[in-house]
Amino acid sequence: MAEGVDEFLFRRYRGQANARGDSHAEGRQGSWRRSPSTPRNVLGDRLDVCSLSPMTGFFRDGCCDTGREDIGSHTVCAVMTAAFLEFSKSRGNDLSTPVPEFGFPGLKPGDRWCLCAPRWQEALEAGRAPRVVLRATHEGALSHCSLADLKRFAVDLA
């Protein structure tokens, strides 16, 4: 991801800007934010929250919801592992190092985070995919990952 995009996402994380560049609170009211229908998970049910601490999601509302602005498809709710965090860092996306000036706490094993579906797929192919919370994984992830693969890594299937 380009450095400018990372900075923009960190500003959004702190609530300084939403996907249009407006304040986070103002953006919640706009129709740009989501499609009119209720967001669905990969099982076809209503999308559950992935994490509120740390706050995750493209819209920084705790959900792995997506929209036109989300070119990375931040749709897979994953449980971080040391192996995945190391893998992501090796691919140029350091999720484990805190960036206090942007309000980013850094992730640690056990944290839940909305990953880009293509990155999760890349990690799967490299043998480093983290576990997945299916009920909090947006159906949009299925454009990049198979349901069978996601189910194999699910933490919320009985």
ABEGO torsion letter per residue (X at the ends): XBAAAAAAAAAAAAGABBAAGBBAAAAAABAAABBABBBBBAAGBBBBBABAOBBBEAAGAGBABBBAABAAGBABBBBBBAAAAAAAAAAGBBAABBBAAAGBAEBBBGBBBBBBAAAAAAAAAAGABBBBBAAABBAAAAAABBAAAAAAABAABX
